[in-house]
């Protein structure tokens, strides 16, 4: 299979530079957000069905070889996976990884922020859609906002910079809190990343009512995704899945990049909790 590479530059068929790999390390989560996961949770997958840390490190090494230099760890909730710190250290040790970031719901940051910093995480995105305690409880079904707020303080104390708050904008629920969230972020030295609410089943479901940073426009998409089951997804809004060839992960990565469609349409093979948004 032919592919384009020019001095560590990987291009897809539509001349987009692909330099970003998002890795879902688990589909499990300690919250049950209404827009992400069923209230009853999800069936537990067998340990043998979840991609191993060894295979993740192997694919990161291959990803660097084709020009990918940014890695994001996602879930589910990545901090619930056992011994996640060892994986972070392993990824950080791969030459060519310029930025290693993580997206978390923040519940476990109070205990883990310092460990994440020492392990090599460069930046953290924290999902927080409301500052209202009652609305938070309604949205996540389980969990307390106090844990997230304490986690944010620990992230600041640990010395992280460039921390982002991911706020999914839900019409009629939290869209009246945008200015309050901006003020909160400014007071803490954080950045607010607004995400328009959407359904994976239809790209046209993206609510364009609000000015927002995410989802990205297809024309500038620079990423591919690895699911916790070891499948590469070239596009968030697509059913295309490339099974990971553990003997030749670079071939799988090239195939995923060259399989990226010009525009996304719908994804009926994955849930939000499986691919980390």
N, C-alpha and C positions, 0 to 999 in steps of 0.2 A: 504494500500500500504506500503510495506517495504521500509525502507531507512536506510542509514548508518550514524550514528552520534557517534563520539568518542570524548568526552570532547570538545564540540563546534566545531567539525570538520564535515563538510558535504561533502560527496564524491558522485560523480556520478557513473554510472555503469562501467566506465572505470578507476576508482580510481583517478580521478582528483579532487582536493580539490576545491570546489566552495565557494568562500568567497567574491564575488564582484557582486553588483547589480547596473546596470545602469538604471536610471529612466528618460525617456523622458517626460517632463512636458508639452510640446506643440509641434505640428507639424508646427507651424507658424515660419516665419523667416523674418528678415528685410533685408536680402540679397537674391540674386538669383544665387548662384554659379552654374556654368555650369555643374559641375559633380554631383550636388546634387539635384537641383530643376528645374522644368520647368520655362522658362522665364516669362510665364504669371502668375506664382504663382500656388497656389493650392486652391481648393474650401474650404471655411471656414466651419469647423465643428461646430455643435451646442454646446453650453456650456454644455448641459446635456450629451453630448457624450464624453467629456474630463474628465479624472479621477480627482476627487476632491482632495484637499490637505488633507482632513480628511482621505480619503482612502489611500493616499500615506503614511501618518504617520502610519496608521494601518498596512500596508504591511511591512514597515521598521521595526516595532516592531517584527513582525512575522519572518522577514528575520534574524534578530539578533538571534532569538531563534533557528534557524537551523544552525548557524555558520557564517552567512554573517556579515562582519565587515567593509567593504568598500562600500561607496555609492557615485555614481557619478550622478550629475544632468546634463541632456543634453536636446536637443530639436530635431528638429528645433533649434531656438535660445532661450534658457531658460530665458534670461533676459527680453524678451518681454512679458512674462506672468505676469499678474497683481499680485501684492503683493507677488512676489517670495521671498522676504526677510522673510516674516512670515513662509513660508514653510521651508526655510533653518534653521531658529531658531527652528522650531518644530522637524526637523530631528536631528539636533545637540543635542537636549535634550534627545534623546532616548538612554538609557544606552546600551553600547555595540558597538555603532558606533565609531570605532577607527579613521576613516578617511572620511571626507566629502569633496568632490572635485566637480568642475564644469568645463564644457567645453563650451566656448563661442566664438563667432566670434570677440569679442572685441569692437564692435561699441559703446556699452553703458557703457563700463568700466570707462570712464572718469568721469561719473556721479555716478557710483555705486560701485567702488572699495572699498572705505572706509566702506560703508554699508555692503558689502559682508564680509569684515574682521570682523566687529563687530558682524555680525550675526553668524559667526562660520565656514565659509569656510576655510579649511586648505590649499588648493592649487588650482591653476587655470591653465587650459590648454587654450591657445588662438590659434585659427585657423588663420594662416597667411601663404599663399603659395608663396608670392612674395614680394619683397621690391620695385619693380618698380611700380610707380604710374599708368602708362598707362596700364600695364599688369594686375594690380589689378582691375582696372575699367572694363577691358575686361572680367575678370574672374567672378567677383561678379555681374556684370551688373548694380547694383545700389550701392551707398555708396562710401565713400572716405577713402583712406588709412590713411589719417591724423587723423581720429577719432580713429583708431586702435592704431596708434603709441602713441597718447596722452593717450589712455587707458592703454597701457603698462607702461608708465611713472607713472601713478596713482597707478597701481598695485605695482610697486616698492616702491613708496612713502608710501603706506599703510602698508608696512612691510611684504608682502607675500614673502615666499621663496619656492624654488622648482618649480617655474613657468615654464611651458613648452610651446614652440611654436610648434604647429602641422602644418607640411608642407606636403601637398599632392604632391608627385612627378609626374608631368605630362610630359611624353616624348615629347621633342620638344618645350615645352612651358616654363618650369621653371627649368629644370634639370641642366641648366648652372648656377644656382644661389645657389647651395647647399653650396659652400664654403663661399659665401657672407653672407648667412643666419647663418652659423656657427660663423662667425666673429661678426655679429650683436648680436647674442645670448650671446657670450662670453663677449662682451663689456657691456652688460646689466645684467650679472649674471643670464641668463636664460639657459634652456636646450632645445636643438633642438630634436624633435621627428619626424622622417621621416616616411611618410606613403605611401606605394606603391599604386598607383592608381588602382582601381578595379571597377567592376560592380557587384552589388548584385545578378544579374541573373546567374552568373557563377563564382565559386571560382577559376576556371582556368584562369580567366581574370586578376588575380592579376599580375601586372607587376613585375617580379623578376629581372629586369635588374639592379636595384640599391640596395645597402645595406640599409635596413630600419628596424625600430623597430616595425612597424605595417603594416598589420594585424598580429596578433599572429598566431603561428602555432597551429593547432587543438590540438596537443598532450599536450599543456600547457595552454589551455584556461581555465580560472577560473571564468567565468562570465555568468550571465543570464541578460535579459533585460526586462524592463517593458515599454510598449508603452503608449503613451498619451491617448489611448482609453481603457487602462486597460487590455491589453493582455500581457502575459508573453512569451517571445521568448527565448528558450534555446540556440539558435545558430543564429549568424548573417546570415550565408549562409544556411538557412533552412526555409521551409514553416511552420514548426511546430509552433503553437500558442496555448497557454493554457489560456482560459478565466479566469480572476480573480474571484474567489469565495469570495465576500466581507464578507460573514459570516464566512468563514474559509480560510483566505489567506495563512495560513501555509500549508494547504493541497495543494493549488495551487502551492506554491513555491516548495514543495517537488516533485510534479509531473513534474514541469519544469526542475528541476535538473536531475531527473531520465529519462527525455525525451531527454537529450542532446545526439546527435549522436556522434559517434567516430570521424567522419569527416563531415564537411559541404560540400554542393554541390551547391545549388542554392536557392535563395529567390525571389519568384515572388509575394509575398503577401504584401511586404512593400517597401517604398521608403526610401532613406537615411535620408530624413528630418523627418521621422516618428520614427526612432529608434536611432538616434544620433550616427550612425557609430559604 
